[in-house]
Structure formats: structure tokens, C-alpha cells
């Protein structure tokens, strides 16, 4: 299998992450081909199985083969991706998306900056330095009533798991 074919099979990870169900809806037979070629593998989370690169897929991306993301990090990434898609539907433009150190996304519309962070899994929400630079923060949590803000609009959206 050529490197180009492997990268094509990695699309659900590079554009996601997606649950297995979401990936099958968006990518159809490509998902089954990626699973059969062992380029992607499912990791169980509270959202269902999430597709991540297997050892072969990680090698194609230039990463070490011996790592699988934690389910809590994948849950945060799924929640953030879904919120980003919702905000993009309202006309926001994605400025930055961080998936490695601490999952977060920064969007902008007409000068208003929105930071989307998640506390769905057990990981840490976004850093204080970023919160000071945005106009609005969307915190995705499993249950409402978790976050408070000082002088900034903080939205809390429940993400049912």
C-alpha cells in the first residue's frame, strides 16, 4: 500500500476524530477499508468507539507506533469538534485547533473570538493565558453548572455521555 493510500485512509482521524458510527456516515466504505488494512483502530469511549491511527497509521504520520490516545482525551476532542461544527454553521471561522497538549479550538466571527474547551473527559480545560485573549469561552462539560467567569461570557453546554 502506497503512502498516499495510507494517508487517504487516515482521513477520519485527520479531519476528526469521529466515532465509528459518524465516520461510517461521512466516509462510507473508506472506514471499513481502513479498519481492514489496520490503518485505523477503534478505541472505546463514553461516546462509542472512536477511530484513531493504529501503529501502521501512526508510522505514516511520522509518529511513534506505540501510543494510543486516552479515552478521556478522545471524548474532549469529539465534544470540541461537534461544537466547532455547530459554530461554523453560525458563520464562525476556525482560527486554531489544538489536539495534542490540551484539546481546544479558537474561532472568530466579525472580530469576536470564541475559545472552545472541554472538560468531558478527565483532562484539563484550556489555559488562563488563552482565556484572557478571547471574548467568549464555551466550556463543554458532562453536566451544567460547572464553570464561572470573571467579566467574560462563559457558556456551559452539557454533553451527554
N, C-alpha and C positions, 0 to 999 in steps of 0.2 A: 504494500500500500504506500503510495507516494505521500510526502509531507503535506502537499496541497489537499489531498483527500482527507488526511487526518484532521487538518485544520477545519475543513468543511464539516466534518463530523463533530467537532468541538463547538459548533455554533450555539447549541443550547446553553453551554457554560459561558462562552464569551459574551453573549447577549443577555444572559440571565443573572443569576441562576433561576431555574424553573423546576417546579415539581414534575415528576414523571408524567402526571396527567396533563399539566399545562404544556409541557414540551411535546407530547403526542398531538395535542390540538394544534399547536403552532407549526411544528416541523414534520408531522406525519411519519412516513416510513424512515426518514433520516434517523429518528431516535432508535428504532429497532436495529438499524444497520450499525449505529454507534455502539449500542449495547452488545451486539453480536461480535463486533470487531474488538470489543473490550477497550474502547477509547474513553467511554463514559461508564460510570458505575453509580448505582443508586445508594444514597445514604438515608436511613430512616430519621425523620424529624416529626414534630407535632403537626406539621402541615402535610405530611405524607412523605414519600420518598423523593429526595432532591437529587438531581443529576450533577455529579462532579467528575472531573477528569480522573481516570484511573492512572496507573503507572505509565502506560503507553501514551495516554493523552498528556500527562504532565511532562514527559520527555519531549514531546512535540512542541510544547510551550517553552521549553528550555528550563524547566523546573526540576527539582529533585523528585524521584518517583515515589519516595517513601513518606507521603504525607496525605492525610485526608482531613478536610476541614471539619471542625466540631459541629455537631448538630445545632448548638445554640447560635453559632456564627451564621450558619446557613439560614436559620429562622429569621435572624435580623436582616440578612440580605434579601430574603424573599419579601419580608414586610416592607422594606425600603423600596425595592423595585416596584412593588404594586402601588405604593404611594406616589412614586415618581411618575409612573404611567398615568395615574389619576390627575396629577398636577399638570403634566404635559398636555392632557386633554383639555385643560383650562387655559392653555396658552403659555405656560411657563417653559423656559428653555433650560435644559440641563447644562450646568457650567462645569461641575466636577462630580465624580463618583469615586469614592474610596472604598475598596473592598478588602484590603489587606490588613492594615493595622487596626482600624476601628471603622466598622461599616457606617457610612454616611453619604449623603448626597446634598449638593448645593444647586439650587435652581434660581432663576432670575426672570422677572417679568416687569417691564416698564420701570426699571430701577429698584424694584423691591426684591431683596434677596431672601430666600427661604432655605433654611437648613433642615434636612430630614434626618433624624437619628432614630435608632430603635433600641428598645430595652425588652424585646420579646424573649430573646434567649437570656443567657446569664452573663453576657458580655457587658462592657461599659458603654454608656451613651457618649456622644460627642464631647470634645474638649471645650473648656471655658474660653480659650482664645478664639475659637471659631464662633461661639455664641455671641461674642461681643461685636462681631463684624456683620451680623445679619439683622434683618428687620423682623423676621418671624421665624419661630422654631416649631417644627412639628415633631413631637415625640410619640413614637409608636410603642404602646405598652399593652400587655395582655388584658389589663383591667383599667377602667378610667379612674382619674383622681390621683395620679402618681406625681405629676410634675407641677412645679410652681415657677413663676418667672418674676424677675425684678425689672419693671419698666418695659419689658418686651412682651409681645403677644406669644404665649405658649399654647399650642393646641395639643390636646391629648386625644389620640384616636385609639380606640380599642381594636385589638387584633385578636380575633377569636381563634384559639388553637384547639 
